[in-house]
């Protein structure tokens, strides 16, 4: 039997394809769970059979270690221009120590639950654990799609429901305070982030060939954006002036440097320590003295400022690079000041309605009085 479809419940199907035998002569299968109609499962079965016919059979699939899957994951991040350093760090610090020596075929839901317990006991936030689990899931998905496949099936990995989604942003006064507190080589990064809403990775990896100072715009190429789509961002006056000055300084001190944002000619890495120290100098801390601002708050601020300035939301989404409406709405943060302004506009509108109604009533009474006098 080359393949089969097994019903696993309402609109849930297990698709199995025979892929060969291991070193002990045991039959091996590639499994895939499909959610949807049966025709979706049939299409998946056809695709899997096609891929099987194009590639070699699996051998010793049960001996593949999770460490090999993580190697492939890191390679995928590197080749696709993603944040490879972040991925490598998550794998090195957390995923490899726990999963690395395990055989991929023996990773179960119970194994993953044990990992979550370990990370929670270490004080990791739910959002942090979710990012790590997403990396693990991605590594198994890559292994399942490989030719030949490296795993029989992708284990079910359920993410935590996050209740601590950040909604922070910079008011303009806070932005000015942060700009004054940051070291000189980091001020341009802040300015561009505040006015463009670009992601940190997009900014730090920006090259001069992407900046058109004559046209006053930045051109983000396909391989430099998170969503894989190119976009052009026209610069506000302050951001343009900062980039012109940055260009002059770079040409004078480091003429061969390709990076827009650098430190002594070297590409800038994430400046976590400098950022937190600047937050403290700017007074952007909580009661315990912990910094309250993230770099990503600049992105939310840019989105909100675009909408406040009257930019159509469809245009704001193209500028910020948001493909999902739901995510864009999360970034279009409403502050207490916005709510107060809304209440003030409502009060002003209702007062106008009252005045208009009173004028109509006076006009009606006056007209009736004139009619009575005529009669």
C-alpha positions in Angstrom: 0.0 0.0 0.0 1.6 3.3 -1.1 -0.5 5.6 1.0 -3.7 5.8 2.9 -6.1 8.4 4.5 -7.3 7.7 8.1 -10.2 9.7 9.6 -9.1 11.1 13.0 -12.3 13.0 13.9 -14.4 15.8 12.5 -12.6 17.3 9.5 -9.3 15.8 10.7 -7.3 13.3 8.6 -4.1 11.4 9.0 -2.3 11.0 5.6 0.3 8.2 5.6 2.8 7.4 2.8 5.1 4.4 2.8 8.6 5.6 2.3 10.8 2.5 2.7 12.4 0.4 5.4 14.9 1.2 8.0 18.1 -0.7 8.7 16.2 -3.3 10.6 13.7 -3.9 7.8 10.9 -2.0 9.6 8.4 -0.3 7.4 8.6 3.5 7.7 5.9 6.0 6.9 5.7 9.8 6.5 2.6 11.0 8.3 0.8 14.3 8.0 -2.3 15.6 9.7 -4.7 17.6 7.6 -7.6 19.7 8.9 -10.4 20.3 6.4 -12.5 18.3 3.9 -11.5 14.9 2.6 -10.5 16.3 -0.7 -7.8 18.4 1.1 -6.5 15.1 2.5 -6.6 13.5 -1.0 -4.6 16.4 -2.4 -2.0 16.2 0.4 -1.7 12.4 -0.3 -1.2 13.0 -4.0 1.5 15.7 -3.2 3.3 13.4 -0.8 3.3 10.5 -3.3 4.7 12.8 -6.0 7.5 14.0 -3.7 8.3 10.4 -2.7 8.6 9.4 -6.4 11.1 12.2 -6.9 13.4 11.5 -4.0 15.3 8.5 -2.4 13.7 6.3 0.2 14.2 7.0 3.9 16.8 5.0 5.7 17.2 5.0 9.5 14.7 7.7 10.0 14.3 6.8 13.6 17.9 7.7 14.3 17.7 11.3 13.3 18.4 13.6 16.3 16.7 16.9 17.0 20.1 18.5 16.9 20.2 17.8 13.1 16.8 19.4 12.7 18.0 22.5 14.6 21.0 22.6 12.3 18.7 22.7 9.3 16.6 25.4 11.0 19.6 27.6 11.6 20.6 27.1 8.0 17.1 28.0 6.8 17.2 31.3 8.8 20.7 32.1 7.4 19.9 31.4 3.8 16.6 33.3 3.8 18.0 36.4 5.4 16.1 36.0 8.7 17.4 36.9 12.1 19.9 34.0 12.3 21.7 35.3 15.3 18.4 35.3 17.3 17.6 31.8 16.1 21.0 30.5 16.9 20.9 32.0 20.4 17.5 30.5 21.2 18.7 27.1 20.0 22.0 27.2 21.8 20.6 28.4 25.2 17.4 26.5 25.4 16.4 24.1 22.6 19.6 22.2 22.1 20.3 21.6 25.9 16.9 20.0 26.3 16.0 18.4 22.9 19.4 18.2 21.1 20.4 14.6 22.0 16.8 13.2 21.6 15.8 11.3 18.6 13.2 13.3 16.7 10.9 10.4 16.4 10.6 10.2 20.2 9.6 13.8 20.8 6.0 13.7 22.0 3.5 16.1 23.4 4.6 14.9 26.9 8.2 15.8 26.0 7.2 19.3 24.9 5.1 19.7 28.1 8.1 18.9 30.2 10.1 21.5 28.3 7.4 24.1 29.0 7.5 23.2 32.7 11.2 23.6 32.8 11.1 27.0 31.2 8.3 28.2 33.4 10.2 27.2 36.5 13.2 29.2 35.1 11.0 32.2 35.0 10.5 32.5 31.3 7.5 34.5 30.0 4.8 32.8 28.1 5.6 34.8 25.0 9.3 33.8 25.2 8.3 30.1 25.5 6.0 30.5 22.5 8.8 31.9 20.3 11.0 28.9 21.3 8.2 26.4 20.6 7.6 28.1 17.2 11.3 27.5 16.3 11.0 23.8 17.4 7.8 23.4 15.3 9.5 25.1 12.3 12.4 22.6 12.6 10.1 19.6 12.4 8.1 21.1 9.5 11.3 21.6 7.5 12.3 18.0 8.3 8.9 16.7 7.2 9.1 18.6 3.9 12.7 17.5 3.2 13.6 15.0 0.4 14.0 12.5 1.8 11.9 13.4 4.9 13.7 13.2 8.2 10.7 12.6 10.5 7.6 10.4 10.3 5.3 13.2 11.6 5.4 16.7 13.2 4.4 16.5 16.9 1.5 18.5 18.0 2.9 21.7 19.6 0.3 23.9 21.3 1.3 27.5 22.1 0.3 29.3 25.2 -2.4 32.0 25.0 -0.5 35.2 25.5 -2.2 37.8 27.7 0.8 40.1 28.0 0.8 41.5 24.4 2.7 44.8 24.4 0.7 47.9 23.6 3.4 50.5 24.4 4.2 53.6 22.3 6.2 56.8 22.4 4.5 60.1 22.9 6.4 62.8 21.1 7.9 64.3 24.3 9.1 60.8 25.3 10.7 60.4 21.8 12.5 63.7 22.3 13.8 62.7 25.7 15.0 59.4 24.4 16.7 61.1 21.4 18.6 63.3 23.8 19.6 60.4 26.1 21.0 58.0 23.4 24.7 58.0 22.3 25.3 60.0 19.1 25.8 56.9 16.9 22.3 55.5 18.0 20.3 58.7 17.6 19.8 58.2 13.8 18.5 54.7 14.4 15.8 56.1 16.8 14.8 58.9 14.4 14.4 56.6 11.4 12.5 54.1 13.6 10.1 56.7 15.0 9.2 58.2 11.6 9.2 55.1 9.4 7.9 52.3 11.6 10.5 50.0 10.2 11.4 46.9 12.2 14.6 46.8 14.1 16.1 44.2 11.8 15.1 46.2 8.7 16.9 49.3 10.1 20.1 47.7 11.3 20.6 45.7 8.1 20.0 48.8 5.9 22.6 49.6 3.2 23.3 52.9 1.5 22.3 51.5 -1.8 18.7 51.3 -0.4 18.7 55.0 0.5 17.8 57.6 -2.1 18.7 60.9 -0.6 17.7 62.9 -3.7 14.2 61.4 -3.8 14.0 61.4 0.0 13.1 57.7 0.3 14.2 54.3 1.5 13.7 51.2 -0.7 13.4 48.0 1.2 14.0 45.0 -1.0 12.2 41.6 -0.8 15.0 39.9 1.1 15.3 42.6 3.7 11.7 42.6 5.0 9.9 40.2 7.4 6.9 39.7 5.2 8.9 39.1 2.0 7.5 42.1 0.2 9.4 45.1 -1.1 8.2 48.6 -0.1 9.2 52.2 -0.6 9.1 54.6 2.4 9.2 58.4 1.8 11.0 60.2 4.6 9.8 62.9 6.9 12.0 66.0 6.9 13.8 65.2 10.2 14.5 61.7 9.2 15.8 62.8 5.8 18.1 65.4 7.4 19.5 62.9 9.8 20.3 60.4 7.0 22.0 63.2 5.0 24.2 64.0 8.0 24.8 60.3 8.6 26.0 59.9 5.0 28.4 62.9 5.2 29.9 61.5 8.5 30.2 58.0 7.0 32.0 59.2 3.8 34.4 61.3 5.9 35.3 58.7 8.5 34.5 55.3 6.9 34.1 55.8 3.1 34.0 52.0 2.4 31.3 51.2 4.9 28.1 49.8 3.2 25.9 50.1 6.4 23.7 53.1 7.0 23.9 52.6 10.7 27.2 51.5 12.1 29.7 52.0 15.0 33.2 53.0 13.8 32.4 51.3 10.4 31.1 48.1 11.8 27.5 47.0 11.4 25.4 47.8 14.4 24.1 44.9 16.4 21.2 45.1 18.9 22.2 47.7 21.5 20.1 46.3 24.4 22.3 47.7 27.2 22.7 51.2 25.6 18.9 51.3 25.0 18.1 50.5 28.7 20.6 53.0 30.0 19.1 55.7 27.8 15.6 54.9 29.0 16.9 55.4 32.6 18.5 58.7 31.7 15.3 59.9 30.0 13.2 58.9 33.0 11.3 56.3 31.0 11.2 53.7 33.8 8.6 52.2 36.2 8.5 52.6 39.9 11.2 49.9 40.3 13.5 51.7 37.9 13.0 49.2 35.1 12.9 50.6 31.5 9.3 50.9 30.2 10.1 51.3 26.5 11.0 48.8 23.8 12.5 49.6 20.5 9.4 48.0 18.9 7.3 50.7 20.5 8.7 53.0 17.8 6.9 50.9 15.2 3.6 51.1 17.1 4.1 54.9 17.5 4.7 55.4 13.8 1.5 53.5 12.9 -0.5 55.5 15.3 1.0 58.8 14.2 0.3 58.0 10.6 -3.4 57.4 11.4 -3.6 60.5 13.6 -2.2 62.6 10.8 -5.0 61.5 8.5 -3.2 58.9 6.5 -5.7 56.3 5.1 -5.2 53.1 6.9 -4.6 51.1 3.7 -1.7 53.5 2.9 -0.4 53.3 6.5 -0.4 49.5 6.3 1.7 49.7 3.1 4.2 52.1 4.7 4.6 50.0 7.8 4.6 46.7 5.9 1.6 45.1 7.7 -0.2 42.4 5.7 -2.7 41.4 8.4 -5.5 43.8 9.3 -5.7 42.3 12.8 -2.1 42.9 13.5 -2.3 46.4 12.2 -5.2 47.2 14.5 -3.0 46.0 17.5 -0.4 48.5 16.4 -2.8 51.3 15.9 -2.8 51.9 19.7 -5.3 54.2 21.3 -4.0 56.2 24.3 -5.9 57.9 27.1 -5.2 61.2 25.3 -7.0 59.9 22.2 -10.0 58.9 24.3 -10.1 62.3 26.0 -10.0 64.0 22.5 -12.7 61.7 21.4 -14.9 62.6 24.4 -14.2 66.3 23.8 -15.2 66.0 20.1 -18.4 64.2 21.2 -19.2 66.9 23.7 -18.6 69.6 21.1 -20.8 67.8 18.6 -23.7 67.4 21.1 -23.4 71.0 22.1 -23.7 72.0 18.5 -26.8 69.8 18.2 -28.3 71.4 21.2 -27.7 74.9 19.8 -29.1 73.9 16.5 -32.2 72.4 18.2 -32.7 75.5 20.4 -32.4 77.8 17.3 -35.0 75.7 15.5 -37.3 75.9 18.5 -36.9 79.7 18.7 -37.6 80.0 15.0 -40.7 77.8 15.3 -42.0 79.8 18.3 -41.3 83.1 16.5 -43.1 82.0 13.4 -46.1 80.9 15.4 -46.2 84.2 17.2 -46.2 86.1 13.9 -49.0 84.0 12.5 -51.1 84.6 15.6 -50.6 88.4 15.2 -51.7 88.2 11.6 -54.8 86.3 12.5 
